[in-house]
Amino acid sequence: MTATVSRLRERLGASESGMVTAFVVVFTLALLVMAGLVLDGGLALSAKVQAIDDAQAAARAGAQAIDIPLYRSTGQITLDPSEATADAERYLAQSGHTGTVTVTGDQVSVTVTISQPTQLLSLAGIGHITVTGAGTATAEQG
């Protein structure tokens, strides 16, 4: 029986040795890439939410730095720009993230950048994913 199968293969010129191995290797690599996209994509999404949360909280911390003497004399809410910037940056330092703080009038804007290391995509040469989040807060009475 084996000799018959061998002669039939010789006649057809078809050799399938190694075809299953190549398929398994390609399929396994595709599965690893898909798993990497799911796992590292989820981690990047989580880091994005964290960046937005930290930016909004830092902006709120900065928006509390009102100019007290001006408020007491006139009742007008005005931010102390240097104190607002310092408070927002202090909050960012405590959270362990870096960002930029901008104070314009009575508004504090913060942008936070987080570099999320990858787990599986690092096998494909993607070592980290950088995400940013932004938040703005306005000083208001009440």
Buried (B, 14 or more C-beta within 10 A) or exposed (E): EEEEEEEEEEEEEEEEEEEEEEEEEEEEEEEBBEEBBEBBEEBBEEBBEBBBBBBBBBBBBBBBBBBEEBBEEEEEBBBBBEBBBBBBBEBBEEBEBEBBBBBEEBBBBBBBBBEBEBEBBEEBEEEBBEBBBBBBBBBEEE
